[in-house]
Amino acid sequence: MSLEATDLMLATLRSRPFSDKEWLYEWKFDGFRCFVRKSRERVDLLSRDGNRFNGSFPDIVDAVATVPGEFVWDAELAVGAARGKDSFSSLQQRARTTSLRNVPVAARRCPARLYVFDRCSRTEWTSVGGHSSSAKTACGTPSTTRRRWST
């Protein structure tokens, strides 16, 4: 199954709060929905429109690169002050910062966070008799099962 950034979940606007056992609820962060793909050593952070965030958020790319295996995540990219409050205007400003000289300054001033909602696919690497092998699981798995992978 091939996944694209346009496959990310979208929020559903409701006029009133409700509760339903058939729905999964998530926090709404003040950020950009982000499609995170790691394949071998390559990490891509993509918007719903397929635009790359890598140049503006190399700190997030480096952090994702340390996670073992290959995977696709549905996540939210946010920035904010050290106290943890997200700021959408700071996120927009940081996303527009692409100069190699200015990106490290922006990263220190507006640290980024990546909130992972769903592991849409994964490849886990194990060593068997000194050789690497992998086992893949994809989005055909129910979302409640995928959600348990993230905890």
Secondary structure as GFF3:
##gff-version 3
##sequence-region A 1 151
A	DSSP	three_ten_helix	5	7	.	.	.	ID=ss1
A	DSSP	beta_strand	32	39	.	.	.	ID=ss2
A	DSSP	beta_strand	42	46	.	.	.	ID=ss3
A	DSSP	alpha_helix	58	65	.	.	.	ID=ss4
A	DSSP	beta_strand	70	79	.	.	.	ID=ss5
A	DSSP	alpha_helix	88	96	.	.	.	ID=ss6
A	DSSP	alpha_helix	103	109	.	.	.	ID=ss7
A	DSSP	beta_strand	112	128	.	.	.	ID=ss8
A	DSSP	beta_strand	131	137	.	.	.	ID=ss9
A	DSSP	alpha_helix	143	149	.	.	.	ID=ss10
###
